[in-house]
Amino acid sequence: MARYNPKETEGKWQKSWSEACAFATPTDFSKPKYYVLEMFPYPSGNIHVGHVRNYTLGDCTARFKRAQGFNVLHPMGWDAFGLPAENAARDKHVSPREWTYANIATMHGQLEKIGLSLDWDREVATCDSSYFRHQQKLFLDFYRKGLAYRREADVNWDPVDQTVLANEQVIDGKGWRSGAPVERRKLSQWFLKITEFSDELLSALDTLDRWPEKVRLMQKNWIGRSEGMKFFFDLSNGKKLEVFTTRPDTLFGAAFVAISADHPLALELAKTDDALAAFAAECRKTGTAEAEIEKAEKLGYDTGLKAVHPFDPAWKLPVMVANFVLMGYGTGAIFGCPAHDQRDLDFARKYGLPVNPVVIPDGADPKTFAVGKEAYVGPGKLANSRFLDGLEVEVAKAEVAKRFEVEGRGSRTVQYRLRDWLVSRQRAWGCPIPMVHCPQCGVVPVAESDLPVLPPDDLEFDVKGNPLAAHPSWKHAKCSKCGAAAIRETDTLDTFVDSSWYFARFCDNKANTPVDQTATDYWLPVDQYIGGIEHAILHLLYSRFFVRAMKACGHLKIDEPFAGLFTQGMVCHETYKDKAGEWLSPIEVEKRGGKAFRKGTDEEILVGPSEKMSKSKKNVVAPETIIEIYGADTIRWFMLSDSPPERDIEWTEEGAEGCWRFVQKIWRLIEEAKLPPAGTPIAEADAKHPLRQAAHRAIAAVTEELAALRFNRAVAQIYTFVNAIGSNADAPGSVRREALETLVLLIGPMMPHLAEECWHALGRNTLVATVPWPKADFCLIKAETVTIAVQVAGKLRGTISVEAGADNKAVEAQALALEPVVRALNGRAPRRIIVVPNRIVNVVP
């Protein structure tokens, strides 16, 4: 018998799907819809195994839902603007457009080889003017609505990429792409007003019940709602200083007042204090990202001014300029209570300031309780705080707030950690911001009739800074308001803008407006979105903002972009190093006798731990190499079967070979079967044959697992079903045909090429891709029962009959209801109940 040969079959079936338009998006909106979308890739030139996992999960879901009768939208596109294209243009002397579109063509072909059920007619590339002209229109709408604006601000400057970064793009004090230490600069920049929706973005997280709790928590923390107070300190120079605090209850533990290096007071003092001016300049060498500032050494400069304690005129606090206080949060000024804030404690220890606990944990003596290296941030009651002594923290906060409000010294307020989204980038290969700077009119929007604003084709990328700003003619334009000579905005939009609304454009990528409302009303929100947890804050939060902004401008009617979110785990691989410590790729290594060697030599190689595949460690496996050896279905099956899809997975040759053997096993079952013609009825006597029961149990189980995205458990059900087919070799031909056809349809979403070849071998002339999903006959699904022994203190007291795999709580309840168990316990509640599923229950009295 011939082995299954994917090289012969996979291309054939991909062509058949294309010719049949099997995955074209339906335009009949009368049926229920299902929109499944995987996060689209950057066209770097090659897909990697991580892409394969992401897209296989989505493709399996799309095929399953299509078979169930849904109208399915399953599109693909390219997040195509970005710095790598500029680097390639500079290093390889090619245009970024040429480089990008060549990569798109390569990756398009690679994705097709995986057998993805994509509607390529919906394809978009964010670098194409047919896409970004609509993005420029959205920007103008946001501008008119007050959701886009320009202002001078402290920004994170990446000195290597020569561009501004949003706070979210600064990782451990370094640029998210370049890895260079970030600096702080003051520049005029464009912002999108995401803070307009701070409260809504936070409260709506509770409605996203199909999102991972971890992602919702990450967004909640990033938005960072905090209730606090703004109030004034009187200063020794006769002025007032407004501060913000979330802990007014700790005022009697105050040791200092701190202001930002960019606070107006600090700027004024620095005019006559050279040492302060130098300190402020040093502070600006760090970025504006909160995480970076938290990790930095806490530094301060004593201005010599004193702040009068609001509840004690004789109590004077030093006013310091501190590198951890930013103008962008609160008022740019705080008071420090070292005993109850770790940052303040570190600062106080460095500068010899007092540390006075005022919140005392229950059971501790206020006279002896002290703070060591760690601030006390737990619950307790106020002490050493005069009129607040003995109060709980929240009561004390309210009491301070009440007194300040009565005195007119301050008021309660709500602050958010979230900052407006800085979207200016000093790059040429990006979406131009459609604004001009007119000497007479100021900043003026480009006329919509002049959209799109295109980047020039003759850019020079070996210049310092932004090539658009250096271009001799492109930036010269006319003011759309007065017609005078003007200068184009040379900043381009952050590429995260490009990916914040592409899911809406997919609904109709040929619309003459940013979105077609009939299409978006039907298709949105996305029913199942799939991508990496690394996008929890950046992309996902920005997309949530974008739908709200688009709704405010009349483009959309939805509140959330993604009804369901699934974050798949990463694909990992062993790492390899030679004796010199250089990384080696898997294709450079071979294993013999339990050891690893450089391929074709006897040089032994050091095998390191399995880590996320990365180019830097060379532990990347190219999907085309795997497909060439095993076929696309093998790699798809591996991605679905090895572990729960939300967990990391390790790619191994042994695992791939195991999947390959299973592919061959299914093919043998089909090829060796001697079956009656398709459509042969099942005799009444065989209606409840065990193989029929196994087939319908498999249908019910696989359907349930795929619907819940438990792909590995669906795979396990397929293995069980294949074993049942093998053990029922003597089943009547019609029963066996039903079982084999069921098997083929069940593997259709997972191994589509193999399914089509098997379906054809079974005498069917339709495409599995267009065949309805099988339905279980629940009359045939008998719940298997097992008999379980019940012990009390290790002594057998009886047995119970339960469904196999029954819930532990149900088993416990049935065991405790046994009369001998009731007598043995004699009214006592059991201390512990141990359930060994399907085997035994042990009650510990």
LOLO-836448 format. One record per residue (C-alpha): residue in one letter; x, y, z. Coordinates in steps of 0.5 Angstrom, whole numbers, padded with zeros to 4 digits, always signed. Layout:
# residues N
AXYZ/...
END
This chain:
# residues 845
M+0000+0000+0000/A+0003+0007-0002/R+0004+0012+0004/Y+0001+0018+0005/N+0005+0023+0001/P+0004+0030+0003/K+0008+0033-0003/E+0003+0030-0008/T-0003+0032-0004/E-0003+0039-0001/G-0002+0043-0007/K-0007+0039-0010/W-0012+0041-0005/Q-0010+0048-0004/K-0011+0049-0011/S-0018+0046-0011/W-0020+0050-0005/S-0018+0056-0009/E-0022+0054-0015/A-0028+0053-0011/C-0027+0060-0007/A-0029+0055-0001/F-0026+0061+0004/A-0030+0067+0000/T-0033+0071+0005/P-0041+0071+0005/T-0044+0077+0003/D-0051+0074+0005/F-0052+0077+0012/S-0058+0073+0014/K-0054+0068+0017/P-0051+0068+0024/K-0044+0070+0023/Y-0037+0068+0026/Y-0031+0073+0025/V-0025+0070+0027/L-0018+0073+0027/E-0011+0072+0028/M-0006+0078+0030/F-0003+0080+0023/P+0004+0079+0022/Y+0010+0084+0020/P+0012+0082+0014/S+0020+0081+0016/G+0021+0076+0010/N+0019+0069+0013/I+0014+0066+0018/H+0016+0062+0024/V+0014+0056+0028/G+0010+0061+0033/H+0006+0064+0027/V+0004+0057+0025/R+0001+0056+0032/N-0002+0062+0032/Y-0005+0061+0025/T-0007+0054+0026/L-0011+0055+0032/G-0015+0061+0028/D-0016+0056+0022/C-0018+0050+0026/T-0023+0055+0029/A-0025+0058+0022/R-0026+0051+0019/F-0030+0048+0025/K-0035+0054+0025/R-0036+0054+0017/A-0038+0047+0018/Q-0043+0049+0023/G-0046+0053+0018/F-0044+0060+0020/N-0042+0066+0015/V-0035+0066+0017/L-0030+0072+0016/H-0023+0070+0016/P-0018+0075+0013/M-0011+0076+0013/G-0007+0082+0012/W+0000+0086+0014/D+0002+0090+0019/A+0007+0093+0014/F+0010+0100+0016/G+0016+0100+0021/L+0023+0101+0022/P+0026+0095+0019/A+0024+0097+0012/E+0028+0103+0013/N+0034+0100+0016/A+0034+0095+0010/A+0033+0101+0005/R+0039+0104+0008/D+0043+0098+0009/K+0041+0094+0002/H+0040+0101-0002/V+0033+0099-0004/S+0026+0102-0003/P+0022+0101+0003/R+0016+0099-0001/E+0020+0095-0005/W+0023+0091+0001/T+0016+0090+0004/Y+0012+0088-0002/A+0017+0083-0004/N+0017+0080+0004/I+0009+0080+0003/A+0010+0076-0003/T+0014+0071+0000/M+0010+0070+0007/H+0004+0070+0003/G+0006+0064-0001/Q+0009+0061+0006/L+0002+0062+0009/E-0002+0058+0003/K+0003+0052+0004/I+0000+0051+0011/G-0007+0051+0008/L-0010+0056+0012/S-0018+0058+0010/L-0017+0065+0009/D-0020+0070+0004/W-0015+0073+0001/D-0019+0078-0003/R-0020+0081+0004/E-0012+0082+0004/V-0010+0089+0007/A-0003+0092+0008/T-0002+0098+0012/C+0003+0101+0008/D-0002+0101+0002/S-0005+0108+0000/S-0012+0104+0000/Y-0011+0103+0007/F-0007+0109+0010/R-0011+0114+0006/H-0017+0112+0011/Q-0013+0112+0017/Q-0011+0119+0015/K-0019+0121+0015/L-0020+0118+0021/F-0014+0122+0024/L-0017+0128+0022/D-0024+0126+0025/F-0021+0125+0031/Y-0017+0132+0031/R-0024+0135+0029/K-0027+0132+0035/G-0022+0134+0040/L-0019+0127+0040/A-0012+0128+0037/Y-0008+0134+0039/R-0001+0137+0039/R+0003+0140+0045/E+0010+0140+0048/A+0011+0135+0052/D+0017+0131+0056/V+0018+0125+0051/N+0022+0118+0051/W+0027+0119+0046/D+0031+0113+0043/P+0038+0115+0041/V+0039+0109+0036/D+0032+0109+0032/Q+0032+0117+0033/T+0025+0117+0035/V+0020+0118+0040/L+0017+0112+0044/A+0010+0112+0048/N+0011+0110+0055/E+0009+0103+0054/Q+0014+0102+0049/V+0020+0103+0054/I+0022+0096+0057/D+0026+0096+0063/G+0029+0103+0061/K+0030+0101+0054/G+0027+0102+0047/W+0023+0096+0045/R+0026+0095+0039/S+0033+0098+0039/G+0034+0096+0046/A+0038+0103+0047/P+0037+0107+0054/V+0032+0112+0053/E+0033+0119+0054/R+0028+0125+0056/R+0027+0130+0051/K+0022+0136+0051/L+0019+0136+0044/S+0012+0138+0040/Q+0009+0132+0039/W+0002+0129+0037/F-0003+0125+0042/L-0009+0121+0041/K-0013+0123+0047/I-0014+0116+0050/T-0015+0119+0057/E-0022+0121+0055/F-0024+0114+0056/S-0020+0112+0062/D-0026+0111+0066/E-0030+0107+0061/L-0024+0103+0059/L-0023+0101+0066/S-0031+0099+0067/A-0032+0096+0061/L-0026+0090+0063/D-0032+0087+0067/T-0036+0086+0061/L-0030+0082+0057/D-0032+0075+0060/R-0029+0072+0054/W-0022+0075+0055/P-0016+0072+0060/E-0017+0075+0067/K-0009+0076+0066/V-0010+0081+0061/R-0016+0084+0064/L-0012+0085+0070/M-0006+0088+0066/Q-0010+0093+0063/K-0013+0095+0069/N-0007+0096+0073/W-0004+0100+0067/I-0010+0105+0067/G-0009+0105+0074/R-0015+0109+0077/S-0013+0112+0084/E-0018+0116+0089/G-0014+0121+0092/M-0013+0129+0094/K-0010+0135+0091/F-0009+0140+0097/F-0004+0146+0098/F+0002+0147+0102/D+0004+0154+0104/L+0012+0155+0102/S+0017+0159+0106/N+0018+0164+0100/G+0010+0166+0101/K+0008+0162+0095/K+0003+0155+0095/L+0005+0149+0092/E-0001+0144+0090/V+0001+0136+0091/F-0003+0130+0090/T-0003+0124+0094/T-0007+0118+0095/R-0005+0117+0102/P-0008+0123+0106/D-0008+0119+0112/T-0001+0119+0113/L+0000+0126+0113/F+0003+0126+0120/G+0008+0121+0118/A+0011+0126+0112/A+0018+0127+0112/F+0019+0131+0106/V+0016+0135+0100/A+0018+0133+0093/I+0017+0136+0086/S+0019+0134+0079/A+0025+0137+0076/D+0020+0140+0070/H+0016+0143+0076/P+0015+0151+0075/L+0018+0152+0081/A+0024+0148+0080/L+0025+0151+0073/E+0024+0158+0077/L+0029+0156+0082/A+0034+0153+0077/K+0035+0160+0074/T+0039+0162+0080/D+0042+0156+0082/D+0047+0152+0077/A+0047+0146+0081/L+0040+0145+0081/A+0040+0146+0074/A+0045+0141+0073/F+0041+0136+0077/A+0035+0137+0073/A+0039+0136+0067/E+0041+0129+0070/C+0034+0127+0071/R+0032+0128+0064/K+0037+0123+0062/T+0032+0118+0064/G+0026+0117+0060/T+0019+0118+0062/A+0016+0111+0063/E+0014+0110+0070/A+0017+0103+0070/E+0024+0106+0069/I+0024+0111+0074/E+0022+0106+0079/K+0028+0102+0078/A+0033+0108+0078/E+0036+0110+0084/K+0032+0115+0088/L+0036+0122+0087/G+0034+0129+0090/Y+0036+0136+0091/D+0035+0140+0097/T+0032+0147+0094/G+0033+0150+0101/L+0025+0152+0101/K+0021+0149+0107/A+0013+0147+0106/V+0009+0148+0112/H+0005+0142+0115/P-0002+0144+0114/F-0004+0141+0121/D+0002+0144+0125/P+0005+0151+0123/A+0011+0150+0127/W+0012+0143+0123/K+0017+0145+0117/L+0018+0140+0111/P+0024+0140+0106/V+0022+0142+0099/M+0026+0137+0095/V+0027+0136+0087/A+0027+0129+0086/N+0028+0124+0080/F+0022+0120+0081/V+0017+0125+0081/L+0014+0127+0074/M+0010+0133+0071/G+0005+0128+0068/Y+0002+0125+0074/G-0002+0129+0079/T+0001+0136+0080/G+0008+0134+0079/A+0009+0135+0087/I+0008+0130+0092/F+0009+0129+0100/G+0013+0123+0102/C+0012+0119+0108/P+0017+0114+0108/A+0014+0109+0113/H+0009+0107+0108/D+0012+0108+0101/Q+0018+0104+0099/R+0020+0109+0094/D+0020+0115+0099/L+0023+0110+0104/D+0029+0109+0100/F+0029+0116+0099/A+0029+0118+0106/R+0034+0113+0108/K+0039+0116+0102/Y+0038+0123+0105/G+0038+0122+0113/L+0030+0124+0113/P+0026+0121+0119/V+0022+0115+0118/N+0016+0115+0123/P+0010+0110+0122/V+0003+0112+0123/V-0001+0106+0121/I+0000+0101+0126/P-0002+0093+0124/D-0006+0090+0129/G-0003+0087+0135/A+0003+0092+0134/D+0005+0097+0140/P+0005+0104+0137/K+0011+0106+0141/T+0015+0100+0139/F+0013+0099+0132/A+0019+0101+0127/V+0020+0100+0120/G+0026+0097+0117/K+0028+0096+0110/E+0021+0095+0107/A+0016+0100+0108/Y+0009+0098+0111/V+0004+0098+0106/G-0001+0093+0110/P-0008+0095+0114/G-0008+0098+0121/K-0010+0103+0125/L-0007+0110+0125/A-0003+0112+0131/N+0002+0118+0132/S-0003+0122+0128/R-0006+0127+0133/F-0014+0127+0132/L-0013+0121+0127/D-0011+0116+0132/G-0015+0110+0133/L-0018+0111+0126/E-0018+0105+0120/V-0014+0108+0114/E-0020+0109+0110/V-0024+0113+0115/A-0018+0117+0117/K-0017+0119+0109/A-0024+0121+0109/E-0023+0125+0116/V-0017+0129+0113/A-0021+0130+0106/K-0027+0133+0110/R-0022+0138+0114/F-0019+0140+0108/E-0025+0141+0104/V-0028+0145+0110/E-0022+0150+0110/G-0022+0151+0102/R-0015+0148+0102/G-0016+0142+0098/S-0021+0137+0095/R-0022+0130+0093/T-0020+0128+0086/V-0019+0121+0082/Q-0013+0120+0078/Y-0011+0115+0072/R-0004+0112+0071/L-0006+0112+0064/R-0003+0118+0059/D-0005+0120+0053/W-0002+0116+0047/L+0004+0120+0044/V+0003+0118+0037/S+0009+0122+0033/R+0014+0118+0030/Q+0021+0121+0027/R+0021+0116+0021/A+0019+0116+0014/W+0016+0109+0013/G+0010+0111+0016/C+0003+0114+0015/P+0004+0121+0014/I+0000+0126+0019/P-0004+0130+0015/M-0003+0137+0018/V+0001+0143+0015/H+0004+0148+0019/C+0002+0155+0016/P+0006+0162+0019/Q-0001+0165+0018/C-0006+0160+0021/G-0002+0155+0025/V-0003+0148+0025/V-0008+0146+0019/P-0011+0140+0017/V-0010+0137+0010/A-0016+0138+0006/E-0020+0131+0005/S-0020+0132-0002/D-0012+0132-0002/L-0012+0125+0001/P-0008+0121+0002/V-0002+0124+0003/L+0004+0120+0001/P+0011+0119+0003/P+0016+0121-0003/D+0019+0115-0007/D+0026+0118-0007/L+0028+0118+0000/E+0035+0118+0003/F+0036+0114+0009/D+0043+0115+0011/V+0041+0122+0013/K+0041+0123+0021/G+0034+0124+0024/N+0028+0123+0020/P+0029+0123+0012/L+0022+0126+0011/A+0025+0133+0015/A+0031+0132+0011/H+0027+0131+0004/P+0029+0138-0001/S+0022+0138-0003/W+0016+0134+0000/K+0015+0138+0006/H+0013+0144+0002/A+0006+0145+0001/K+0000+0150+0001/C-0004+0151+0007/S-0011+0149+0006/K-0014+0155+0009/C-0011+0161+0006/G-0007+0158+0001/A+0000+0161+0003/A+0006+0157+0003/A+0006+0152+0009/I+0011+0146+0012/R+0008+0139+0012/E+0008+0135+0019/T+0014+0131+0018/D+0012+0126+0024/T+0009+0120+0022/L+0004+0116+0026/D+0006+0110+0031/T+0005+0104+0027/F+0001+0102+0033/V-0004+0106+0030/D-0004+0102+0024/S-0006+0096+0028/S-0011+0099+0032/W-0017+0099+0027/Y-0015+0094+0021/F-0020+0089+0024/A-0026+0094+0022/R-0023+0095+0015/F-0023+0087+0014/C-0031+0088+0014/D-0030+0091+0007/N-0023+0093+0005/K-0026+0096-0001/A-0030+0101+0002/N-0029+0108+0000/T-0030+0110+0007/P-0026+0108+0013/V-0031+0103+0014/D-0038+0100+0011/Q-0043+0101+0017/T-0047+0096+0014/A-0041+0091+0014/T-0039+0093+0021/D-0046+0093+0024/Y-0046+0085+0022/W-0039+0083+0023/L-0036+0087+0029/P-0034+0085+0034/V-0029+0080+0032/D-0032+0074+0035/Q-0025+0070+0037/Y-0019+0074+0037/I-0012+0070+0037/G-0005+0073+0039/G+0000+0073+0044/I+0000+0076+0051/E+0005+0081+0050/H+0000+0085+0046/A-0004+0085+0053/I-0003+0093+0054/L+0000+0096+0047/H-0005+0093+0042/L-0011+0091+0045/L-0012+0097+0049/Y-0010+0102+0043/S-0016+0098+0039/R-0021+0099+0045/F-0019+0106+0045/F-0020+0106+0037/V-0027+0103+0037/R-0029+0108+0042/A-0026+0114+0038/M-0029+0112+0032/K-0036+0111+0035/A-0035+0118+0037/C-0034+0120+0030/G-0040+0116+0027/H-0036+0111+0024/L-0038+0105+0029/K-0043+0103+0033/I-0040+0098+0038/D-0036+0099+0044/E-0031+0093+0044/P-0027+0091+0038/F-0026+0083+0041/A-0032+0079+0044/G-0027+0073+0045/L-0019+0074+0046/F-0015+0068+0046/T-0007+0068+0048/Q-0003+0062+0045/G+0003+0060+0049/M+0010+0061+0045/V+0014+0056+0041/C+0020+0054+0045/H+0026+0050+0042/E+0033+0047+0045/T+0039+0052+0045/Y+0046+0050+0042/K+0053+0053+0043/D+0059+0051+0040/K+0066+0051+0045/A+0067+0058+0043/G+0060+0060+0046/E+0057+0061+0039/W+0050+0060+0038/L+0048+0054+0033/S+0041+0053+0029/P+0038+0047+0030/I+0040+0045+0022/E+0047+0045+0024/V+0046+0040+0030/E+0045+0033+0030/K+0044+0028+0035/R+0048+0021+0036/G+0048+0016+0042/G+0044+0021+0046/K+0049+0027+0045/A+0049+0033+0040/F+0054+0034+0035/R+0056+0039+0030/K+0053+0036+0023/G+0058+0032+0019/T+0063+0033+0025/D+0065+0029+0032/E+0065+0036+0035/E+0060+0036+0041/I+0055+0041+0042/L+0053+0044+0049/V+0045+0043+0049/G+0042+0049+0053/P+0035+0049+0056/S+0029+0050+0052/E+0027+0057+0050/K+0022+0062+0046/M+0025+0061+0039/S+0029+0067+0037/K+0033+0070+0032/S+0039+0072+0037/K+0039+0065+0040/K+0039+0062+0033/N+0034+0056+0036/V+0029+0058+0030/V+0026+0052+0026/A+0023+0054+0019/P+0016+0052+0018/E+0018+0050+0010/T+0023+0045+0013/I+0018+0042+0017/I+0013+0042+0011/E+0018+0039+0006/I+0019+0033+0011/Y+0013+0032+0014/G+0008+0036+0010/A+0003+0042+0013/D-0002+0037+0017/T+0004+0034+0021/I+0006+0041+0024/R-0001+0043+0025/W-0003+0037+0029/F+0003+0038+0033/M+0001+0045+0034/L-0006+0043+0037/S-0004+0036+0040/D+0002+0037+0045/S-0001+0041+0050/P-0006+0046+0052/P-0006+0052+0047/E-0005+0057+0052/R+0001+0054+0055/D+0008+0054+0052/I+0010+0049+0047/E+0017+0045+0046/W+0018+0044+0038/T+0022+0037+0038/E+0023+0032+0032/E+0021+0026+0036/G+0014+0030+0037/A+0014+0031+0030/E+0015+0024+0028/G+0010+0022+0032/C+0005+0026+0029/W+0007+0024+0022/R+0006+0017+0024/F-0001+0018+0026/V-0002+0022+0019/Q+0000+0015+0016/K-0004+0011+0021/I-0011+0015+0019/W-0009+0014+0012/R-0008+0006+0013/L-0015+0006+0016/I-0018+0009+0010/E-0014+0005+0005/E-0014-0002+0008/A-0022-0001+0009/K-0026-0005+0005/L-0033-0001+0005/P-0040-0002+0001/P-0041+0004-0003/A-0042+0011+0000/G-0050+0012+0002/T-0051+0005+0004/P-0056+0005+0009/I-0054+0002+0016/A-0058-0004+0018/E-0063-0004+0024/A-0060-0009+0027/D-0053-0005+0027/A-0056+0001+0029/K-0053+0001+0036/H-0047-0002+0034/P-0041+0000+0039/L-0037+0003+0034/R-0043+0007+0032/Q-0044+0009+0039/A-0036+0011+0039/A-0037+0015+0033/H-0043+0019+0036/R-0039+0020+0043/A-0033+0023+0039/I-0037+0028+0035/A-0040+0030+0041/A-0034+0031+0045/V-0030+0034+0039/T-0035+0039+0038/E-0035+0041+0045/E-0028+0041+0046/L-0027+0045+0039/A-0032+0050+0041/A-0028+0051+0048/L-0022+0052+0044/R-0019+0046+0048/F-0016+0043+0042/N-0011+0039+0045/R-0017+0035+0048/A-0020+0035+0042/V-0014+0031+0039/A-0014+0026+0045/Q-0022+0025+0043/I-0019+0023+0036/Y-0014+0019+0038/T-0019+0015+0043/F-0024+0014+0037/V-0018+0012+0032/N-0017+0006+0037/A-0024+0005+0037/I-0024+0004+0030/G-0018-0001+0030/S-0021-0005+0035/N-0028-0006+0031/A-0025-0009+0025/D-0030-0014+0025/A-0036-0008+0025/P-0041-0009+0019/G-0038-0005+0013/S-0044+0001+0013/V-0042+0002+0020/R-0035+0002+0019/R-0036+0007+0013/E-0040+0012+0018/A-0034+0011+0023/L-0029+0013+0018/E-0033+0018+0014/T-0034+0021+0021/L-0027+0021+0023/V-0025+0025+0016/L-0030+0030+0018/L-0027+0031+0025/I-0020+0032+0023/G-0022+0036+0017/P-0021+0043+0021/M-0014+0040+0024/M-0011+0036+0018/P-0015+0039+0012/H-0011+0036+0007/L-0011+0029+0009/A-0018+0030+0010/E-0019+0032+0003/E-0015+0026+0001/C-0019+0021+0005/W-0025+0024+0003/H-0024+0023-0004/A-0021+0016-0003/L-0028+0014+0001/G-0031+0015-0006/R-0034+0022-0004/N-0033+0028-0010/T-0035+0034-0005/L-0030+0038-0001/V-0029+0037+0006/A-0028+0044+0007/T-0036+0045+0004/V-0039+0039+0008/P-0043+0041+0014/W-0041+0039+0021/P-0043+0032+0023/K-0049+0032+0029/A-0049+0027+0035/D-0054+0022+0036/F-0055+0023+0043/C-0059+0017+0043/L-0053+0013+0042/I-0049+0016+0047/K-0049+0012+0053/A-0046+0014+0059/E-0041+0009+0062/T-0042+0008+0069/V-0036+0005+0074/T-0037+0002+0081/I-0033+0006+0086/A-0031+0003+0093/V-0032+0008+0099/Q-0028+0007+0105/V-0028+0011+0112/A-0021+0011+0115/G-0019+0006+0110/K-0024+0001+0112/L-0029-0001+0106/R-0036+0001+0107/G-0040+0000+0101/T-0040+0002+0093/I-0043+0007+0089/S-0044+0007+0081/V-0043+0013+0078/E-0042+0016+0071/A-0035+0015+0068/G-0031+0022+0070/A-0036+0024+0074/D-0035+0031+0078/N-0031+0030+0084/K-0037+0034+0088/A-0042+0029+0086/V-0038+0023+0087/E-0037+0026+0094/A-0044+0027+0095/Q-0046+0020+0093/A-0041+0017+0098/L-0043+0021+0104/A-0050+0019+0103/L-0049+0011+0103/E-0052+0009+0110/P-0046+0005+0112/V-0042+0012+0111/V-0047+0016+0115/R-0047+0011+0121/A-0039+0011+0121/L-0039+0018+0121/N-0044+0019+0127/G-0046+0026+0126/R-0039+0028+0125/A-0036+0032+0119/P-0031+0029+0115/R-0024+0032+0116/R-0022+0031+0109/I-0025+0027+0103/I-0020+0024+0098/V-0023+0022+0091/V-0019+0018+0086/P-0023+0019+0080/N-0027+0012+0077/R-0023+0008+0083/I-0024+0010+0090/V-0027+0015+0095/N-0023+0015+0102/V-0027+0019+0107/V-0022+0021+0113/P-0027+0023+0119/
END
